[in-house]
């Protein structure tokens, strides 16, 4: 019993220290280099890059063009600035470059990869990445983890799949600072949280409910979770209440927010939401019916699927 109490105290203390460090990091970053927003536009095959402060019909800082049949569905960026792209027709590509001049550096595709119908991707700071796959009649839905720098028809290093995982229809992926994996599952209307080393038929350590056809999600530096919901055109915000607990703190809706997909937050706390026609920005304390404080619709069409702020 005493060992359990000591362990609980260590976990709680570690959690509070982590929050403090993240808050400090967030404060420092506000005075650092500006952030950029990355968005995938499936109908044009583009990944567009904007300053996070861009609005209206602003032109992108850079574009990455995926050639047919590739259709980019989601995007992520690692600590070094490499851009990770999941194409819904069944592959992964990574791009790198200086001054917004990007070149292809990695491609992962082929039967060994089991990447068939990807729905989301998230890169860790070290270039490793997770990719969610909806599966098909021959293969179950799953989340795969690949080590950094791979190319070709390679096997995933880890696969999370099976009845105990709760993964049935994975739509969104996110990571926190400790490497825990967050999965938005549309079929079950849940967010599933897995340990950093989860593999096989591992059960989630936390399950969050109260969602309505969740699409994508984002975890901020204070471990708050933002989830886009297409059934009711909303963003659900879960506030952290402990090292492994969250509570629903807000539901954000807006007349302008139709069919939300990607969601993220910038260093100032603004909530970015990809919706039909553009990307909307809401104040950090938004709740209930809200008005966007800014919107980015760029060159049309601007129906973004996945977005990422780096």
N, C-alpha and C positions, 0 to 999 in steps of 0.2 A: 504493500500500500504506500509506504513512504517513498519507494522508488518511483511509483506512478505520480505522486504529488511533485517530486523533484523534477521529473521529466515534463510534467504539465507546466511547472513554473518556468523551466528553461524554454519551452516552446513559446509560452506567452511573452517572456522577455525577449526572445529572439524576434518574435512578430513585431513587438513595439519598436525594437531597434531598427528592424527592416523598414517600417513605416517612416521612422525619423530620417533614416538615410535617404529614402526615396524622396521625401519632402524636401530635404536639403539639396538633393540632386536636381529636382524640379526647379527649385529657386535659382540654382546656379545656371541652369540651362536657359532660363528666361533672358539672361544677359549674354548668352553665347550666340553662335551663328544661327541664322534664320533657318527655319524648317521648310521642307518641301512636301507637297502632297502628290502622291502617285495614284493613278486611277486607270483601271482597265475598261476599255470600251469594246465589248464583244462584236457589235455590229460593224465596226470599222476595222477591227483587228489591231487597234492601237493601245499602247500604254502611254498616257500623257503625264508630264511632270510639270507642276506649277509651284510657285512660291505659295506657302500656306496662307499668305495674306492676299492672294489674287482674288479678284471678284469680277462679276459681270462677264463681258465677252473677251476677257483677257486671253492673249495668246500663250500657249504653253512654253515653258523654258526648253523643253525637249520632248520628242516623241520617239517611241520605239515601235516599229511596225512588224507585226507577226504576219507571215505570208500564209495564204490559204493552203491547206484547210485549217491551219491553226487559228483558234479563236480564244483570246485571253479572257479568263474568267475571274482571276484573282491575282494579287500582287503583294509582295512583301520585300523588305530591304534589310540587309544585315548591318552590323556595326561598321563595316568598311565601305558601305554604300553600294554593294552589289545588289542588283535588282532581280528578284526571283519571280518568275511568271508561271502560273499554271494555265495550260490551254485545255479547254473542255473536251477537245477531241482526243486527248490522251498522252500528253507529254509535259515536261518541265524544261524551261530554259532560263539561264541566268545571263545577265548582261553587266558589263562593267565599263568604266571610262572616266575621263576627266573633263571637267567643264561641260558636262551634259552631252558629251559625244560618246554614245554607248556602242559597244561591240559585243557580239555573242561570245561567251567564254565557256558555257557548259550546256549540254543537252542530255537529258535522261529520258529515254523512251524505249519501248520494246516489250515483249511478253514477260520477260523476267521481272520487270519493274512493277508489274500489276497495276500500272497507272492506265486506267481505261476511261473513266468518267470523273475526272477531278472536279471538285466543287470549291475548294479553298486551299490556301497555302500560307504557312507562316515560317519565317526564318528566325533562327536563334542568332544571338550576337556573333557566334563563332562560325557561321556559315552552314551549320547543320540545318535541316529543315523538316517540317512535317507537311504532308499533303493528304487531304481528305478525299476519299473516292466513294461515289455512290454505289459502286458495284453493279453487277448485272446478274443474269440468270445463272452464269457459270461461277460467279465469285461474289462473296458477301461484301456488304459495305464495310469500310475499314478506314483507319488512319495509319499511314506509313511514315517511318522516319528514315531519312537518308543522311549519311555522314557527308562532310563538306568536300567539295571539289570533284565529285564523281561525274563521269561521262558514260554515255552509251546505254546498253541493255544490261543494267546492273540490278542485282537483287536489293530490295530494301533491307536495311540493317535491323529494323524492328517493325513489326506489324501489330497494331492493336485492333482486335476483332473477336467477336464471339458473343454468346448470349449474356455473359456476366458484364460485359462492357457497357451495355445499353445503347451501343451505336447501331442505329438502324438507317438513318437518313442524315448523315453529317453534312452540314451546310456551311459552318463557319469555324475557324480555328483562331486561337490566341494563346500567347504565352505570358506568364508573369516573370518577374525578375529572378525567381528561384528556379525557373524552368518548368513549372507546372503547366500542363496542357489543358486548355479549356475548349470544349467541343459543343457547338450549338447543334442540336439534333431536331430536325423539323418534324419528323414523324411522331416523336414522343413529347414535343413541346418542352424540352429540357435543356439545361446546360450541364454537361458532365465534366468533372474536374479530375484529372489523372496526375499521379506522381510523375516526376521527371523521367524516371526509368521504367515506366509502365510498358508492358509488352504482353503479347498474347491475349488471352481472355481475362485480362485484369479488370477488376471492378473499380469504378470511380470512387474517389475518397469523399467527394461531395457531389450532390445532385441538387440543382435548382429548378424549380417549377414555376408555373404561372405565366408561361409564354404562349404566343399565338403564331404558329408557323414561323419560328425564328430563322433568320437568314444568315447574318454575320454577327460577330461580336468583337469587343475590344476590352482590354484590361489596362487601366491607367496605372500611373506610378504609385498611387495610394491603394491599389488593388480593387478599386471600384470597377464594376463590370457593366458595359453598355451592350445591349442586344437589340438588333433591328427585328421587327415583327411585321410580316407582310399581311397576315390575316386581319389586323386592325390598324395597319399603317402607324405603328408606334415605335418608340425606343423605350425599352425597359432599363432602368438603372438600378443595379444592386449595390448597396453600400456594404463595405466590409465591416463585420462586427467582431472578428476574431481571426486567428490564424487559419481556420478552416470553416468559416461561417460568413454568410452574407444575408442581408434582408432587402426586400424590394423597397426602394426609397422614392422612386418617381416613375411615372409613365408620361413620356413626352409625345404629344400629338401636334399636328399643324395642318392647316388646309393645303399648304404647299407640299407637304410630305406625302407623296403617293408612291406606293410600292417600294419602301426603303430597302436597300441592299447593304452596301458597305457602311461601316461606322468606325469612327476614330475620334481622338481628341488631340488637340495641339498643346504646346507648352503653356499657353495662356488659359487652358481649361475649356476652350470653345469645343463644342461637340460638332463634328462634321458628319453629315449623313448623305450618302448617295441615294438619290431618288429619281423618279422619272423627270427628265429634262435638265438635271443639273445636280450640283452638290450644295447643300444647305448648311449654314453654320448657326448654331444656337448657343446662347450664353451657358456658362458652366453650371449655373444653378437652375436651369430650366426644369419645369414640372407642369403637368397638365397641358392645356392648350397653349402653345407658344408661337411666337413670331420669330422667324430667322432674322439674325442681325446682319447677315450677308449671304449672298449666293454666288455661285460660280457656274455659268452655263457655257462659257467658252465657245469655240466653233461648234456648230451643230453637226451631227447629233451628239448630245452629251448625256447619254444614258449609261452611266457608269455601273459596273457590277461590284468589283472589289476596290477598296481604297486603302491607302496606308500613308501615314505621316511619319517622316524621318528627318 
